[in-house]
Amino acid sequence: MTIGNVEALWTRTMFSPVPVRNAFEVTIERLAQSIRLGVLVEGDRLPPERELAETFGVSRVTLREAIRALRDAGLVESRRGRGGGTFVAVPPRQRRRSRDKIEQAIGHSLEDVLALRKVVEPGAASLAASRTLSAADRSSLLEYLRAATDTEPAARRRADSRLHLAIAALGGSALVTAVVADVQMRLDELLRAIPVIPGNIAHSDKQHATIVEAILGGRTDVARLEMEEHVDGTAALLRGFLS
């Protein structure tokens, strides 16, 4: 395969419709990885908003929010006036160094952590939904959900992690809970390295509520699927910014 063919393959892969589920997070992932892979390089202008939204198969609102997140992270910049638009701002090499330092700190690669989380946390949610929960358990889970939703930005990550640990604990397995705790610890290091994105926070809150509802309703398959979607959304952001 020639260099030209490789670049064409990258472009077709990155600039293709995104899944309906987690569309916002995957749009960010595609654009950020396009920069990392050199499909878009520093100084390149992104395609027009309408064209890019049609290419990804997302609404223009979703695309604008994704581009805003990339701009807040310093990966793109907007220029006004004639010849203006959205331009790539940061060389990918800087992000590569950042990811390498994080992986050294957590002792595992990004993909190792994401793979373990995708195996363990959906199963933990399903296990929790399979249990007969006491009134105290149900009340406690709803309190953890409230805390993860209604909290100051500085405390959000901790509250989010506590909710995931509470879900794992409801399954009744100390070993599963320990693994989820380990995943959450490593995930915390990764999430601290990427920007806080309001659109993702709002989406995450809705996913948390749906997961908790499925657990309280004893719907094991729904709890697993909804947690898988939630985990995949976070993975898309991390891959986009760090992969």
C-alpha positions in Angstrom: 0.0 0.0 0.0 1.4 3.4 -1.0 1.6 6.4 1.3 -1.2 8.1 -0.7 -3.4 5.0 -0.3 -2.8 5.0 3.5 -3.7 8.7 3.8 -6.9 8.1 1.8 -7.8 5.2 4.1 -7.3 7.3 7.2 -9.5 10.0 5.7 -12.3 7.6 4.8 -12.1 6.0 8.2 -12.0 9.3 10.2 -14.4 11.2 8.1 -17.3 8.8 8.0 -20.7 8.6 9.8 -20.3 8.1 13.6 -22.5 5.7 15.6 -25.8 7.2 16.9 -24.9 6.2 20.4 -22.2 8.5 21.9 -22.3 10.6 18.8 -20.9 13.6 20.6 -18.0 11.8 22.2 -17.1 9.9 19.0 -17.2 13.1 16.9 -14.6 14.5 19.3 -12.6 11.3 19.0 -12.6 11.3 15.2 -11.6 14.9 14.9 -8.9 14.7 17.5 -7.5 11.5 16.0 -7.5 13.0 12.6 -5.0 15.6 14.0 -3.0 12.9 15.7 -2.7 10.7 12.6 -1.8 13.7 10.4 -5.0 13.6 8.3 -5.3 17.2 9.6 -2.0 19.0 10.5 -1.3 22.3 12.2 -2.7 25.2 10.2 -5.2 23.1 8.2 -8.7 24.4 8.1 -11.5 22.0 9.0 -14.2 21.5 6.3 -17.3 23.8 6.5 -19.6 23.0 9.4 -22.5 21.9 7.2 -20.3 19.6 5.2 -18.6 18.1 8.3 -22.0 17.5 10.0 -23.3 15.7 7.0 -20.1 13.6 6.7 -20.3 12.5 10.3 -24.1 12.1 10.2 -24.6 14.3 13.2 -26.6 17.5 13.9 -24.8 20.8 13.5 -25.5 21.4 17.2 -23.5 18.2 18.1 -20.7 19.2 15.7 -20.5 22.7 17.2 -20.3 21.3 20.7 -17.5 18.9 19.6 -15.5 21.7 18.0 -16.0 23.9 21.0 -14.6 21.1 23.2 -11.6 20.8 20.9 -11.1 24.6 20.9 -11.3 24.7 24.7 -8.6 22.0 24.8 -6.4 24.1 22.5 -6.5 21.7 19.6 -8.2 24.0 17.2 -8.8 27.7 16.9 -11.4 29.9 15.2 -10.5 32.8 13.0 -12.8 35.5 11.9 -13.1 37.5 8.7 -12.2 36.6 5.1 -10.5 33.3 4.9 -11.6 32.5 8.5 -12.9 29.2 9.9 -11.7 26.6 12.3 -8.0 25.6 12.1 -5.8 22.9 13.7 -3.7 24.6 16.3 -1.6 22.1 18.2 1.0 19.6 16.8 0.1 16.0 17.8 3.6 15.4 19.3 2.8 17.4 22.4 -0.2 15.2 23.2 1.9 12.0 22.6 4.4 13.1 25.3 1.5 13.8 27.7 0.0 10.3 27.2 3.3 8.6 27.7 3.8 10.2 31.1 0.3 9.2 32.2 0.9 5.6 31.2 4.1 5.5 33.1 2.3 6.8 36.2 -0.6 4.3 36.1 1.7 1.4 35.1 -0.5 0.3 32.2 -1.3 1.4 28.6 -4.4 3.4 27.9 -5.9 0.5 25.9 -5.2 -1.9 28.8 -7.2 0.2 31.2 -10.1 0.8 28.7 -10.2 -2.9 27.9 -10.4 -3.9 31.5 -13.1 -1.4 32.2 -15.2 -2.5 29.3 -15.0 -6.1 30.5 -15.6 -5.4 34.2 -18.0 -2.5 34.7 -20.9 -3.6 32.4 -20.8 -7.0 34.2 -20.8 -5.2 37.6 -23.9 -3.2 36.6 -25.6 -6.4 35.4 -24.7 -8.2 38.6 -26.1 -5.4 40.7 -29.4 -5.5 38.7 -29.7 -9.2 39.4 -29.7 -8.8 43.2 -32.6 -8.2 45.4 -31.9 -4.8 46.9 -33.0 -3.7 50.3 -34.7 -0.3 50.8 -31.5 1.0 52.3 -29.5 -0.2 49.2 -31.9 1.5 46.8 -31.9 4.7 48.8 -28.1 4.7 49.0 -27.7 4.2 45.3 -30.1 7.1 44.5 -28.1 9.3 46.9 -24.8 8.4 45.1 -26.5 9.2 41.8 -27.7 12.6 43.1 -24.2 13.4 44.4 -22.6 12.6 41.1 -25.2 14.8 39.3 -25.5 17.8 41.6 -22.0 18.6 42.6 -19.3 21.3 42.1 -17.0 20.6 39.1 -14.0 20.2 41.4 -15.7 17.4 43.3 -17.4 15.7 40.3 -14.8 13.2 39.5 -14.8 11.8 43.0 -18.6 11.6 43.1 -18.7 9.9 39.7 -16.2 7.3 40.9 -18.1 6.7 44.1 -21.3 6.0 42.1 -19.4 3.4 40.0 -18.0 1.8 43.2 -21.5 1.8 44.8 -22.9 0.0 41.7 -20.1 -2.6 41.9 -20.6 -3.1 45.7 -24.3 -3.8 45.2 -23.3 -6.9 43.2 -22.1 -8.5 46.4 -18.7 -9.6 45.2 -15.7 -8.1 47.0 -13.4 -9.2 44.1 -15.5 -7.4 41.5 -15.6 -4.3 43.6 -11.9 -4.4 44.1 -11.3 -4.6 40.4 -13.7 -1.7 39.7 -11.9 0.3 42.4 -8.6 -0.3 40.6 -10.0 0.6 37.2 -11.5 3.8 38.7 -8.2 4.8 40.2 -6.3 4.4 36.9 -9.2 6.1 35.1 -8.9 9.1 37.3 -5.3 9.7 36.2 -6.4 9.6 32.6 -9.4 11.8 33.0 -7.4 14.5 34.8 -5.3 14.8 31.6 -8.2 15.8 29.3 -10.4 18.8 29.5 -13.7 18.9 31.3 -16.4 19.0 28.6 -19.8 20.3 29.6 -21.6 18.4 26.8 -20.0 15.1 27.9 -20.9 15.8 31.6 -24.6 16.3 30.6 -24.6 13.2 28.5 -22.9 11.2 31.3 -25.5 12.4 33.8 -28.3 11.0 31.7 -26.4 7.7 31.2 -25.9 7.4 35.0 -29.6 7.9 35.6 -30.5 5.3 33.0 -28.1 2.7 34.5 -29.4 3.3 38.0 -33.0 3.0 36.8 -32.2 -0.3 35.1 -30.5 -1.6 38.3 -33.4 -0.6 40.5 -35.8 -2.2 38.0 -33.8 -5.5 38.0 -33.2 -5.3 34.2 -29.8 -7.0 34.0 -29.5 -6.8 30.2 -30.4 -3.1 30.1 -28.0 -2.3 32.9 -25.2 -4.1 31.1 -25.9 -2.4 27.7 -26.3 1.1 29.2 -23.1 0.8 31.1 -21.3 -0.4 28.0 -22.5 2.7 26.2 -21.4 4.9 29.1 -17.9 3.2 29.2 -17.6 3.5 25.4 -18.3 7.3 25.5 -15.6 7.9 28.0 -13.2 5.7 26.0 -13.9 7.7 22.9 -12.9 10.9 24.6 -9.8 9.4 26.1 -8.7 7.9 22.8 -9.4 11.2 21.0 -7.3 13.3 23.4 -4.6 10.8 24.5 -4.4 7.9 22.0 
